[in-house]
Amino acid sequence: MPEPNEPLDPLADRPQTHKTYTWTFELRRDDKEVLELYFFFSDPDSRSTYVLQRGEP
């Protein structure tokens, strides 16, 4: 425990983070048979999808 006037080490309380991440992109067809590029995010037991869309030219 630091003394009351002792400066805190800013790196001491940081949680460990991953050095790399793995992304998995997938394709599917929507209701109009158009291909969608998407990936999963969030909790692996309750996954959500994020659909990537290209902007209009």
C-alpha positions in Angstrom: 0.0 0.0 0.0 1.5 3.4 -1.0 1.9 6.1 1.5 -0.6 9.0 1.2 1.8 11.4 -0.5 3.6 8.7 -2.5 3.1 9.1 -6.3 1.3 6.2 -7.9 2.9 4.1 -10.7 0.5 4.5 -13.7 1.4 1.1 -15.0 0.9 -0.8 -11.7 -2.9 -1.0 -11.8 -3.4 -1.6 -15.6 -4.9 -5.0 -16.5 -3.0 -7.3 -18.8 -4.0 -7.0 -22.4 -3.5 -9.2 -25.4 -0.6 -8.5 -27.7 -2.5 -9.7 -30.8 -6.1 -10.3 -31.7 -7.6 -12.7 -34.2 -10.5 -11.6 -36.3 -12.7 -14.0 -38.3 -14.7 -12.5 -41.2 -17.5 -14.4 -42.8 -19.8 -14.0 -45.8 -23.5 -14.7 -46.0 -26.4 -13.8 -48.3 -29.1 -11.5 -47.0 -32.9 -11.7 -47.9 -32.2 -10.2 -51.3 -29.4 -12.7 -52.1 -26.7 -9.9 -51.7 -23.5 -10.9 -50.1 -22.7 -9.5 -46.7 -19.3 -9.4 -45.0 -19.6 -9.6 -41.3 -17.7 -10.6 -38.1 -18.6 -11.6 -34.6 -17.9 -9.5 -31.5 -18.7 -9.5 -27.8 -18.9 -12.4 -25.4 -18.3 -15.7 -27.2 -21.4 -17.2 -25.5 -23.7 -14.4 -26.6 -22.2 -13.3 -29.9 -23.3 -10.3 -31.9 -22.6 -9.7 -35.6 -21.3 -6.5 -37.2 -22.1 -6.2 -40.9 -19.6 -4.2 -42.9 -21.0 -2.1 -45.7 -19.4 -0.2 -48.5 -20.3 3.5 -48.8 -22.0 4.8 -51.8 -19.7 6.1 -54.6 
